[in-house]
Amino acid sequence: MLTAYQRSSDASLGLPSDIYHLYLISRQIDLPLHSITLFLGNVHIYENNIEHTRCLLNGEEGVRFELNV
């Protein structure tokens, strides 16, 4: 089991990537990974990705998000 705290996370773009990175870290340190527990202080969706997030939640395929740079 891997447990982590993250201060802030963009739910649509950052969170899937963050979970994958935790998986990669567990592989690097040979930690058998049965589950990930992630405590998030702030989860948000940027305004320019609200509609894309709705499409994703509705099960639409090929949804692409705008980067927030």
C-alpha angles and dihedrals in degrees: 000000000000121000124189140167121220122189097209139003138181101227097210103041110013105039098061089047092047092053091050091050091052088053090052091049090053089053092051093054095039092243111162101234116212097152144355121223111193122187111201123196095194128010117186144163118220115238094241090058101046095100092045089051091052090052091050092049089050089058098251116158128227095031112167125195129213116240116240102226 
